[in-house]
Amino acid sequence: MYRITIDGQDIFDRTDLHDYLAYALDFPEYYGRNLDALHDLLMSHQEKLEIQIIHFDELHDHLGHYADRFLKLLLDIAEKNAFITVLR
């Protein structure tokens, strides 16, 4: 099992978020650094992965509604891909 933690206090914009995800999840160079690309890569993920989000309020302060869309995407993926778990 692999776990990453997304700390809303350390993410200040979309670039920070996607750079962190690309690094933490060892995404390929072609990762598009957007929610559609994130969806595609996580839906095809075939190893146990826990994604923990802490300080979501700060993440929302920094990213606005993009944080809501990001969280919804993760929760939707977790429902469809048994390898992915989202913790809040």
trRosetta pair geometry for C-beta under 8 A, 3 or more apart (Angstrom, degrees):
i j d omega theta_ij theta_ji phi_ij phi_ji
1 48 4.2 -56 -108 108 73 127
1 49 7.5 173 -162 -81 66 24
1 50 6.6 32 175 -9 110 104
2 47 6.4 43 10 123 118 118
2 48 6.7 144 20 94 70 70
2 49 5.2 -20 71 -109 95 70
2 50 7.3 -173 93 26 46 70
3 49 7.4 150 -90 -164 37 52
3 50 4.2 -15 -109 67 88 105
3 51 7.7 -177 -153 -76 60 25
3 52 6.3 27 -176 -9 106 110
4 21 7.9 106 134 -119 161 58
4 24 4.3 87 -127 160 137 136
4 25 6.7 -64 -36 -61 154 82
4 49 7.5 -2 6 -170 95 98
4 50 7.6 177 28 90 54 60
4 51 5.7 -7 63 -117 92 66
4 52 7.1 -166 94 30 44 76
5 52 4.5 -24 -109 74 74 107
5 53 7.7 161 -161 -88 58 22
5 54 6.1 5 -174 4 106 111
6 11 6.7 6 -176 -31 92 141
6 17 7.5 35 -150 -137 124 83
6 20 6.9 119 -118 117 84 140
6 21 7.8 2 -92 -73 117 86
6 51 6.8 16 -7 -179 110 91
6 52 7.0 179 23 90 68 52
6 53 4.9 -18 66 -109 104 71
6 54 7.3 168 83 27 52 64
6 59 7.2 48 138 -93 107 145
7 10 4.5 55 85 13 105 109
7 11 7.0 156 84 -11 54 91
7 54 5.2 -14 -111 69 68 101
7 55 5.6 42 -168 35 65 121
8 11 5.9 -64 -134 41 38 104
8 53 7.2 55 -41 -178 98 88
8 54 6.8 -136 8 99 86 51
8 55 3.7 -143 49 107 100 89
8 56 5.5 158 -43 -100 146 17
8 57 6.8 141 105 57 160 42
8 58 3.8 139 123 75 110 90
8 59 2.9 -98 -119 -39 108 83
8 60 7.2 -11 -147 2 142 59
8 61 7.7 97 164 33 119 90
8 62 6.8 176 -174 18 83 121
8 67 7.6 44 -120 -132 115 137
9 55 4.8 -12 -28 123 87 169
9 58 5.0 20 -75 112 59 163
10 16 7.4 -165 133 170 68 130
10 20 7.7 107 113 -88 112 149
11 16 4.6 165 -145 112 63 121
11 17 5.0 59 -156 -75 129 77
11 20 6.6 -83 -94 3 103 148
11 59 5.7 25 67 -118 121 87
11 62 6.0 159 105 88 73 152
11 63 7.1 -13 126 -40 111 118
12 16 5.2 93 39 -9 68 155
12 62 5.1 -123 -140 -154 37 132
13 16 5.3 106 53 7 62 101
13 17 7.3 -121 105 -4 37 91
13 62 6.7 -115 -64 164 42 103
13 63 7.0 137 -136 -93 31 79
14 17 5.5 -55 -151 35 36 114
14 18 6.2 21 160 -8 71 108
14 33 7.8 105 146 160 96 94
14 63 6.6 108 -67 -128 69 107
14 66 6.1 -72 -83 163 104 160
15 18 6.3 -62 -143 44 28 100
15 19 5.9 29 159 -20 66 112
15 33 7.4 20 -122 179 56 133
16 19 5.9 -58 -141 39 24 110
16 20 6.2 24 160 -19 63 109
17 20 6.0 -62 -154 35 24 108
17 21 6.4 19 154 -14 63 109
17 63 6.9 37 -40 -86 141 142
17 70 7.0 -77 -176 -116 151 155
18 21 5.5 -50 -141 39 36 112
18 22 6.1 41 157 -23 66 104
18 31 7.6 175 -180 136 103 117
18 33 3.8 96 154 -150 150 82
18 34 7.1 -5 -97 -54 146 30
18 38 7.4 -116 -116 -64 91 116
19 22 5.8 -53 -146 35 28 112
19 23 6.4 24 156 -14 63 109
19 33 7.5 22 -56 -124 56 121
20 23 5.9 -61 -149 40 29 107
20 24 5.8 17 162 -12 69 115
21 24 6.0 -58 -131 44 26 103
21 25 5.6 -7 177 12 65 118
21 27 6.8 35 127 -19 81 133
21 38 6.5 -10 146 -115 160 114
22 25 6.9 -70 -131 53 14 88
22 27 4.4 -82 -135 44 64 119
22 31 5.2 178 -110 76 106 155
22 33 6.9 -30 -49 -88 129 89
23 26 7.6 11 180 -72 26 44
25 41 7.5 110 128 136 140 132
25 49 7.7 34 -119 -141 104 144
27 31 4.0 42 143 -60 132 146
27 41 5.9 -4 -124 -154 109 164
28 31 5.9 145 68 -35 60 85
31 37 5.6 121 -168 153 62 132
31 38 8.0 54 -164 -76 105 58
31 41 6.6 -4 -115 -50 99 151
32 36 6.8 -24 79 78 142 91
32 37 3.3 -179 45 -59 102 148
33 37 6.6 8 10 59 23 145
34 37 5.2 90 54 13 73 103
34 38 7.0 -135 98 -7 35 92
35 38 5.4 -52 -142 38 35 115
35 39 6.2 44 155 -25 66 102
35 69 6.2 -54 -95 135 161 113
35 70 6.6 -129 -102 -94 111 65
35 73 5.5 -149 -163 -68 109 163
36 39 5.7 -51 -152 31 30 115
36 40 6.6 29 153 -18 63 105
37 40 5.7 -53 -150 34 34 112
37 41 6.4 25 156 -12 66 107
38 41 6.1 -61 -147 41 29 104
38 42 6.0 17 162 -10 67 113
38 73 6.7 69 98 138 119 145
39 42 6.3 -67 -142 43 22 101
39 43 6.0 22 163 -22 64 112
39 73 5.9 -98 -80 -164 96 117
39 77 6.6 -157 -134 -76 66 118
40 43 6.1 -57 -144 34 23 110
40 44 6.7 6 161 -4 59 111
41 44 6.3 -69 -152 44 29 100
41 45 6.7 53 146 -52 63 93
42 45 5.1 -25 -152 -9 42 123
42 74 7.7 -80 169 -117 171 63
42 77 4.9 9 119 -163 126 155
42 81 6.7 -165 146 30 79 160
42 84 6.1 51 180 -85 105 151
43 77 6.1 -117 -75 -133 70 100
43 80 6.8 -14 -126 102 92 125
43 81 5.8 -161 -134 -58 46 131
45 49 6.0 -36 154 6 143 141
45 81 6.3 72 59 170 92 150
45 83 5.6 -149 112 94 92 134
45 84 6.3 83 74 -61 132 105
46 83 6.0 -169 -143 -58 22 165
47 83 6.0 99 76 -168 19 131
48 83 5.6 -127 -91 -158 37 75
48 85 7.8 6 -168 1 80 107
49 83 6.0 46 17 143 87 89
49 84 5.4 -16 71 -108 100 64
49 85 7.1 180 94 28 51 70
50 85 4.7 -23 -109 72 73 105
50 86 7.8 159 -161 -90 58 20
50 87 6.0 20 -178 -8 105 116
51 74 6.0 -114 88 -154 146 130
51 84 6.9 0 -1 -165 110 93
51 85 7.1 174 24 87 67 51
51 86 5.1 -22 70 -110 98 69
51 87 7.1 177 87 25 45 73
52 86 7.9 152 -89 -165 31 48
52 87 4.3 -21 -107 70 76 111
52 88 7.7 170 -157 -79 59 28
53 56 5.4 56 139 -77 116 98
53 59 7.1 -56 -170 -4 111 159
53 71 6.9 -52 -10 -106 175 98
53 74 7.7 133 -37 76 130 167
53 86 7.1 6 -4 -172 106 94
53 87 7.1 174 21 87 64 58
53 88 5.3 -13 63 -107 99 73
55 58 4.4 -12 161 29 106 118
55 59 6.4 122 111 -23 76 88
56 59 5.2 -53 -148 37 41 116
56 60 6.2 43 153 -21 71 102
56 67 7.0 140 -170 170 79 126
56 71 7.0 48 -143 -83 127 139
56 88 6.4 0 -36 -149 139 107
57 60 5.7 -53 -151 36 31 112
57 61 6.5 38 148 -23 63 102
58 61 5.3 -46 -147 31 37 116
58 62 6.4 30 155 -14 66 105
59 62 5.9 -62 -151 41 30 106
59 63 5.9 -14 166 17 69 115
59 67 4.7 140 129 -129 93 133
60 63 6.5 -72 -125 56 25 82
60 64 6.9 63 -176 -110 60 12
60 67 4.3 -139 -94 76 58 153
60 68 6.9 57 -117 -47 104 79
62 67 7.4 99 65 -57 75 128
63 66 4.2 -98 165 72 104 105
63 67 4.1 125 76 -45 118 92
63 70 7.2 3 127 0 156 136
64 67 6.7 154 72 8 25 95
65 68 5.1 -46 -158 33 55 117
65 69 6.3 55 146 -19 75 100
66 69 5.6 -53 -148 39 36 112
66 70 6.1 43 150 -24 66 106
67 70 5.5 -51 -145 35 31 116
67 71 6.4 30 156 -17 64 105
68 71 5.9 -55 -147 37 29 108
68 72 6.3 29 155 -17 64 108
69 72 5.7 -54 -145 38 30 112
69 73 6.3 35 154 -23 63 106
70 73 5.8 -55 -151 33 28 113
70 74 6.6 26 153 -17 63 105
71 74 5.7 -54 -150 36 33 110
71 75 6.3 29 155 -15 67 107
71 86 8.0 127 -156 179 69 148
71 88 8.0 45 -144 -88 119 129
72 75 5.8 -58 -146 40 31 109
72 76 6.2 32 155 -20 66 108
73 76 5.8 -56 -147 37 28 111
73 77 6.3 28 155 -18 64 107
74 77 5.8 -56 -148 37 30 111
74 78 6.3 32 153 -22 65 106
74 84 7.7 -140 -166 160 73 129
74 86 4.8 113 143 -96 111 142
75 78 5.6 -50 -145 34 32 114
75 79 6.7 37 153 -22 62 101
75 86 5.7 -96 -86 48 59 155
76 79 5.8 -54 -156 30 33 113
76 80 6.7 11 154 -4 65 112
77 80 6.0 -71 -149 46 33 100
77 81 5.4 -15 172 21 77 115
77 84 5.4 -18 127 85 100 159
77 86 8.0 102 68 -41 92 121
78 81 6.8 -63 -111 57 22 80
78 84 4.8 -117 -100 109 63 98
78 85 5.9 83 -139 -121 116 26
78 86 4.6 -102 -52 -2 150 101
81 84 4.6 49 91 12 109 110
